[in-house]
Amino acid sequence: MVNLLPTVLIGGPPHAGKSVLFYQITQALRERNIPHHAIRACPDGEGNWYHEANPETVSTICRKLTEWPAEFVNRMCEDLEHRCLPFLVDVGGRPKSAEMNLFRLCTHSILLLRADKPADTQLWQHMVEESNLLPLALLSSQQAGNSVIHALSPMLEGTFTGLERHLANAGHGPLFNELVERIAALFRSYTPQKSHFEHAPTELALDLNIALQSFTTASTRWEPAMLLPFLTSLPAQTPLSVYGIGPNWLYAALSAYEDQQPFYLFDPKLPFGWIQPARVYLGIEQSPEIHIEQLKTNQAFTILKITFPNDRIAYFQPDPLAFPPLPLEQGVIIDGRVPYWLLTALVRLYKEAGITWIATYYPQLEKAVVVYSRVPTHILGDLVPMPA
């Protein structure tokens, strides 16, 4: 069955500011409460944290791959096929013929090109035309000058300047606003009779955007200091469904808070969206899809470093995934770009095992955030510095 939800590919050559524009667009859509999902369909480690964390921290985490693992491409294709929200898709700066299936699963295109790279311009235009993508915008990028709208019809054309990483409101202006409104209008055309949130599988369900607005007027983002008072405002030991964008430590803490009750989270890349944490257990076996390191420190905790050889791991696994037993008298910091359905499973696993406290590394703060604790030395929301 063909998935008709709009999927906008944002393409262009390297160093055109594409990832910056991509980040700014998804933030603007979130501010307008436009349901969507932003997916980086390239194995370079970039995510929203890439634009929100310290550049030096980013450089130690992000990795660039010259070759995309075939399994990564296959799983990205599955994500696009199974989408249950409109998607924005970043396919990197130099996709090869093996990645063209990603293009064919999209519906629309926005190209951000460079006048000094005519060969790249010709290549990108050929790729989107060959994939029969409907053009929303044809844009160019330059370092100096002013952003300018060149044409509004039959598609938006213009020149962007100022697409600099870690620059607040990079690229904002009339051209940016027109681009965002066109994407928003396209995504609004997806109007289900009921939202996915209304289909939550439990009576108690949290939309994190609405919950934040109800909980505080002092911040537009979830902050670790909010964690303990927010959790205590929720009924304990109640089945819970969580919907929307939130930091990894918030999802992890919510799963630990309700660990004896069913817990669901919404993943727009999976069929029907609503899923439970993955099946995991304590064991020495290790799946070839996961690489796990136990980094001992001279402090009272272990760092569990998790990476994925294929950059992605599938939710649907034939068998439960094994994770190593850890010293119960110490804490643990979970470090890595771990999908929330696996992160929440690990927090529940190690809490049930009796670990003293659990934290998740949060690159934006360059620290780990305590998400569960049974000792007074570590309080929910506390920040734990990472060893050098």
KERO-481881 format. One line per field, with one value per residue (C-alpha): residue in one letter; residue number from 1; x, y, z. Coordinates in nm, 3 decimals. Last residue first. Example, Ala and Ser with C-alpha at 12.3 -4.5 7.8 and 13.67 -1.06 7.14 Angstrom:
<nodes>
aa <- [s_a]
i <- [2_1]
px <- [1.367_1.230]
py <- [-0.106_-0.450]
pz <- [0.714_0.780]
</nodes>
This chain:
<nodes>
aa <- [a_p_m_p_v_l_d_g_l_i_h_t_p_v_r_s_y_v_v_v_a_k_e_l_q_p_y_y_t_a_i_w_t_i_g_a_e_k_y_l_r_v_l_a_t_l_l_w_y_p_v_r_g_d_i_i_v_g_q_e_l_p_l_p_p_f_a_l_p_d_p_q_f_y_a_i_r_d_n_p_f_t_i_k_l_i_t_f_a_q_n_t_k_l_q_e_i_h_i_e_p_s_q_e_i_g_l_y_v_r_a_p_q_i_w_g_f_p_l_k_p_d_f_l_y_f_p_q_q_d_e_y_a_s_l_a_a_y_l_w_n_p_g_i_g_y_v_s_l_p_t_q_a_p_l_s_t_l_f_p_l_l_m_a_p_e_w_r_t_s_a_t_t_f_s_q_l_a_i_n_l_d_l_a_l_e_t_p_a_h_e_f_h_s_k_q_p_t_y_s_r_f_l_a_a_i_r_e_v_l_e_n_f_l_p_g_h_g_a_n_a_l_h_r_e_l_g_t_f_t_g_e_l_m_p_s_l_a_h_i_v_s_n_g_a_q_q_s_s_l_l_a_l_p_l_l_n_s_e_e_v_m_h_q_w_l_q_t_d_a_p_k_d_a_r_l_l_l_i_s_h_t_c_l_r_f_l_n_m_e_a_s_k_p_r_g_g_v_d_v_l_f_p_l_c_r_h_e_l_d_e_c_m_r_n_v_f_e_a_p_w_e_t_l_k_r_c_i_t_s_v_t_e_p_n_a_e_h_y_w_n_g_e_g_d_p_c_a_r_i_a_h_h_p_i_n_r_e_r_l_a_q_t_i_q_y_f_l_v_s_k_g_a_h_p_p_g_g_i_l_v_t_p_l_l_n_v_m]
i <- [388_387_386_385_384_383_382_381_380_379_378_377_376_375_374_373_372_371_370_369_368_367_366_365_364_363_362_361_360_359_358_357_356_355_354_353_352_351_350_349_348_347_346_345_344_343_342_341_340_339_338_337_336_335_334_333_332_331_330_329_328_327_326_325_324_323_322_321_320_319_318_317_316_315_314_313_312_311_310_309_308_307_306_305_304_303_302_301_300_299_298_297_296_295_294_293_292_291_290_289_288_287_286_285_284_283_282_281_280_279_278_277_276_275_274_273_272_271_270_269_268_267_266_265_264_263_262_261_260_259_258_257_256_255_254_253_252_251_250_249_248_247_246_245_244_243_242_241_240_239_238_237_236_235_234_233_232_231_230_229_228_227_226_225_224_223_222_221_220_219_218_217_216_215_214_213_212_211_210_209_208_207_206_205_204_203_202_201_200_199_198_197_196_195_194_193_192_191_190_189_188_187_186_185_184_183_182_181_180_179_178_177_176_175_174_173_172_171_170_169_168_167_166_165_164_163_162_161_160_159_158_157_156_155_154_153_152_151_150_149_148_147_146_145_144_143_142_141_140_139_138_137_136_135_134_133_132_131_130_129_128_127_126_125_124_123_122_121_120_119_118_117_116_115_114_113_112_111_110_109_108_107_106_105_104_103_102_101_100_99_98_97_96_95_94_93_92_91_90_89_88_87_86_85_84_83_82_81_80_79_78_77_76_75_74_73_72_71_70_69_68_67_66_65_64_63_62_61_60_59_58_57_56_55_54_53_52_51_50_49_48_47_46_45_44_43_42_41_40_39_38_37_36_35_34_33_32_31_30_29_28_27_26_25_24_23_22_21_20_19_18_17_16_15_14_13_12_11_10_9_8_7_6_5_4_3_2_1]
px <- [3.738_3.490_3.127_2.980_2.658_2.359_2.080_1.731_1.617_1.831_2.164_2.326_1.995_2.000_1.730_1.780_1.626_1.657_1.984_2.094_2.436_2.651_2.764_2.440_2.332_2.509_2.266_2.411_2.148_2.153_2.074_2.110_2.187_2.127_1.880_1.812_1.464_1.623_1.866_1.595_1.357_1.630_1.732_1.378_1.341_1.663_1.556_1.223_1.392_1.641_2.001_2.242_2.498_2.575_2.384_2.536_2.532_2.539_2.731_2.648_2.467_2.778_2.653_2.499_2.552_2.278_2.102_1.839_1.517_1.471_1.323_1.374_1.121_1.261_1.531_1.876_2.043_2.404_2.490_2.761_2.533_2.678_2.622_2.859_2.755_2.947_3.000_2.957_3.115_3.411_3.744_3.568_3.502_3.380_3.155_3.138_2.843_2.829_2.485_2.371_2.590_2.374_2.570_2.547_2.657_2.309_2.064_1.739_1.574_1.242_1.200_0.993_0.625_0.490_0.237_0.310_0.062_0.348_0.685_0.865_0.624_0.740_0.489_0.569_0.393_0.440_0.248_0.289_0.559_0.816_0.596_0.854_1.132_0.958_0.894_1.258_1.385_1.143_1.254_1.623_1.605_1.474_1.116_0.922_0.571_0.360_0.389_0.143_0.110_-0.030_-0.058_0.179_0.213_-0.028_0.169_0.260_0.551_0.702_0.688_0.836_1.130_1.201_1.168_1.531_1.635_1.489_1.215_1.206_0.990_1.062_0.904_0.540_0.553_0.360_0.070_0.290_0.521_0.233_0.091_0.423_0.477_0.139_0.090_-0.158_-0.344_-0.626_-0.382_-0.348_-0.316_-0.550_-0.622_-0.250_-0.249_-0.495_-0.851_-1.036_-0.700_-0.603_-0.294_-0.344_-0.182_0.152_0.130_0.024_0.308_0.561_0.440_0.438_0.794_0.922_0.746_0.888_1.241_1.221_1.078_1.349_1.525_1.842_1.997_1.755_2.031_2.370_2.503_2.564_2.565_2.297_2.353_2.246_1.960_1.875_1.529_1.283_0.941_0.757_0.534_0.539_0.679_0.993_1.325_1.289_1.609_1.833_2.085_2.455_2.741_2.780_2.573_2.298_2.061_1.699_1.456_1.137_0.835_0.930_0.712_0.940_0.934_1.246_1.427_1.342_1.481_1.804_1.855_1.814_2.069_2.325_2.289_2.335_2.634_2.798_2.723_2.901_2.984_2.615_2.545_2.220_1.944_1.683_1.338_1.163_0.825_0.683_0.957_0.987_1.161_1.437_1.518_1.536_1.811_2.055_2.245_2.290_2.494_2.396_2.645_2.515_2.303_1.957_1.770_1.401_1.108_0.823_0.442_0.322_0.251_0.564_0.590_0.737_0.980_1.102_1.132_1.346_1.565_1.597_1.714_1.960_2.114_2.137_2.328_2.584_2.646_3.000_3.208_3.086_3.116_3.101_2.955_3.041_3.376_3.300_2.966_3.131_3.364_3.069_2.881_2.537_2.220_2.286_2.412_2.157_1.887_2.034_2.355_2.525_2.650_2.453_2.217_1.837_1.816_1.446_1.233_0.884_0.564_0.267_0.248_0.227_0.345_0.647_0.713_0.709_0.963_1.193_1.163_1.254_1.554_1.700_1.665_1.810_2.115_2.144_2.132_2.387_2.543_2.850_2.780_2.556_2.177_1.869_1.565_1.324_0.965_0.746_0.372_0.155_0.035_0.188_0.139_0.000]
py <- [1.357_1.222_1.328_1.572_1.453_1.687_1.636_1.609_1.333_1.350_1.176_1.169_1.079_0.723_0.530_0.719_0.741_0.993_1.164_1.388_1.338_1.634_1.823_2.021_1.983_1.646_1.480_1.162_0.956_0.891_0.590_0.544_0.265_-0.022_-0.276_-0.506_-0.352_-0.012_-0.161_-0.310_-0.013_0.227_-0.010_-0.035_0.343_0.377_0.112_0.269_0.610_0.527_0.532_0.791_0.701_0.718_0.549_0.661_0.400_0.424_0.197_-0.060_-0.278_-0.338_-0.396_-0.696_-0.669_-0.605_-0.874_-0.796_-0.996_-1.219_-1.178_-0.800_-0.540_-0.203_-0.210_-0.071_0.213_0.333_0.000_-0.071_0.064_0.238_0.211_0.337_0.222_0.454_0.302_0.494_0.566_0.764_0.641_0.546_0.216_0.232_-0.063_-0.080_-0.207_-0.252_-0.338_-0.495_-0.801_-0.876_-0.937_-1.233_-1.157_-1.134_-0.906_-0.880_-0.664_-0.650_-0.305_-0.034_-0.024_0.104_0.353_0.475_0.266_0.124_0.266_0.585_0.812_0.664_0.725_0.594_0.341_0.234_-0.045_-0.030_-0.150_0.090_0.399_0.641_0.463_0.515_0.881_0.931_0.785_0.989_1.307_1.218_1.171_1.522_1.575_1.572_1.434_1.161_0.965_0.691_0.592_0.309_0.435_0.354_0.716_0.994_1.281_1.604_1.425_1.366_1.736_1.846_1.605_1.680_2.057_2.116_1.907_2.169_2.109_2.388_2.698_2.819_3.038_2.964_2.628_2.304_2.366_2.474_2.181_1.932_2.068_2.008_1.676_1.534_1.304_1.017_0.868_0.645_0.419_0.308_0.661_0.703_1.067_1.135_0.997_1.269_1.183_1.251_1.274_1.606_1.581_1.899_2.072_1.926_2.102_2.431_2.403_2.342_2.648_2.854_2.749_2.858_3.195_3.256_3.168_3.401_3.685_3.653_3.385_3.235_3.148_3.222_3.177_3.104_2.764_2.663_2.944_2.979_3.354_3.395_3.238_3.308_3.261_3.057_2.937_2.732_2.810_3.079_3.281_3.408_3.572_3.606_3.749_3.674_3.953_3.968_3.734_3.359_3.224_2.966_2.897_2.790_2.593_2.539_2.310_2.078_1.766_1.463_1.236_1.041_1.119_1.486_1.483_1.314_1.527_1.851_1.726_1.632_1.957_2.165_1.955_2.018_2.392_2.425_2.798_2.892_2.672_2.479_2.436_2.208_2.152_1.838_1.667_1.312_1.100_0.722_0.757_0.966_0.701_0.439_0.653_0.552_0.293_0.555_0.772_1.046_1.333_1.609_1.423_1.273_1.516_1.424_1.626_1.390_1.406_1.172_0.797_0.692_0.321_0.359_0.627_0.424_0.113_0.305_0.418_0.056_-0.050_0.239_0.147_-0.219_-0.121_0.060_0.410_0.461_0.772_0.781_1.095_1.072_1.315_1.266_1.439_1.722_1.789_1.842_2.100_2.271_2.301_2.147_2.285_2.238_1.880_1.812_1.848_1.545_1.462_1.124_1.108_0.806_0.983_0.982_1.257_1.245_1.539_1.434_1.630_1.773_2.151_2.326_2.660_2.661_2.300_2.406_2.678_2.430_2.189_2.466_2.589_2.239_2.177_2.520_2.439_2.093_2.249_2.523_2.486_2.310_1.978_1.977_1.999_1.824_1.873_1.587_1.661_1.364_1.415_1.128_0.915_0.584_0.341_0.000]
pz <- [3.030_3.281_3.230_3.479_3.648_3.645_3.895_3.746_3.978_4.292_4.337_4.683_4.847_4.709_4.519_4.196_3.849_3.565_3.662_3.375_3.218_3.124_2.814_2.847_2.483_2.472_2.718_2.870_3.050_3.423_3.642_4.018_4.263_4.017_4.160_3.864_3.828_3.778_3.529_3.310_3.337_3.229_2.952_2.812_2.815_2.617_2.367_2.274_2.294_2.022_2.155_2.023_2.291_2.662_2.944_3.275_3.549_3.928_4.159_4.428_4.173_3.964_3.608_3.430_3.053_2.799_2.594_2.328_2.324_2.017_1.668_1.679_1.566_1.668_1.403_1.480_1.297_1.258_1.094_1.356_1.632_1.937_2.312_2.582_2.930_3.161_3.505_3.829_4.165_4.033_3.911_3.593_3.420_3.062_2.983_2.605_2.404_2.026_1.892_1.565_1.614_1.921_2.238_2.470_2.826_2.969_3.145_2.947_2.682_2.498_2.350_2.516_2.413_2.082_1.948_1.596_1.393_1.183_1.296_1.194_1.385_1.720_1.999_2.345_2.564_2.925_3.095_3.476_3.713_3.564_3.582_3.721_3.534_3.199_3.279_3.373_3.046_2.836_3.014_2.995_2.618_2.564_2.443_2.120_2.124_2.277_2.601_2.704_3.071_3.281_3.640_3.926_4.034_3.940_3.786_3.966_4.136_3.793_3.705_4.036_3.992_3.627_3.612_3.714_3.413_3.173_2.916_2.665_2.610_2.962_3.230_3.151_3.324_3.371_3.136_2.845_2.911_2.924_2.598_2.421_2.597_2.493_2.788_2.803_3.099_2.972_2.792_2.427_2.283_1.984_2.073_2.044_1.692_1.600_1.509_1.184_1.011_0.852_0.630_0.428_0.725_0.609_0.273_0.431_0.684_0.405_0.220_0.540_0.620_0.279_0.296_0.645_0.531_0.232_0.445_0.714_0.915_0.769_1.105_1.387_1.648_1.491_1.603_1.239_0.987_0.720_0.692_0.333_0.140_-0.222_-0.369_-0.569_-0.452_-0.709_-1.006_-0.876_-0.585_-0.758_-0.669_-0.291_-0.141_0.158_0.195_0.115_0.200_0.245_-0.042_-0.073_-0.358_-0.349_-0.563_-0.367_-0.349_-0.636_-0.678_-0.673_-0.976_-0.866_-1.194_-1.146_-0.791_-0.899_-1.212_-1.018_-0.766_-1.033_-1.230_-0.916_-0.812_-1.150_-1.122_-0.783_-0.752_-0.766_-0.466_-0.419_-0.158_-0.316_-0.165_-0.283_-0.263_-0.241_-0.083_-0.116_-0.452_-0.298_-0.037_-0.313_-0.465_-0.191_-0.397_-0.671_-0.440_-0.198_-0.161_0.065_0.314_0.273_0.499_0.513_0.651_0.721_0.743_1.019_1.024_0.841_0.762_0.413_0.523_0.819_0.601_0.354_0.642_0.744_0.399_0.377_0.714_0.615_0.302_0.518_0.377_0.256_0.322_0.680_0.890_1.267_1.516_1.880_1.940_1.698_1.865_2.202_2.049_1.879_2.213_2.180_2.019_1.647_1.667_1.943_1.679_1.504_1.320_1.359_1.002_0.882_0.640_0.647_0.906_0.990_1.095_1.201_1.157_1.345_1.283_1.621_1.473_1.705_1.599_1.234_1.310_1.487_1.193_0.950_1.152_1.171_0.797_0.719_0.930_0.774_0.428_0.489_0.143_0.280_0.106_-0.203_-0.193_-0.069_0.152_0.084_0.181_0.269_0.237_0.368_0.076_0.188_-0.101_0.000]
</nodes>
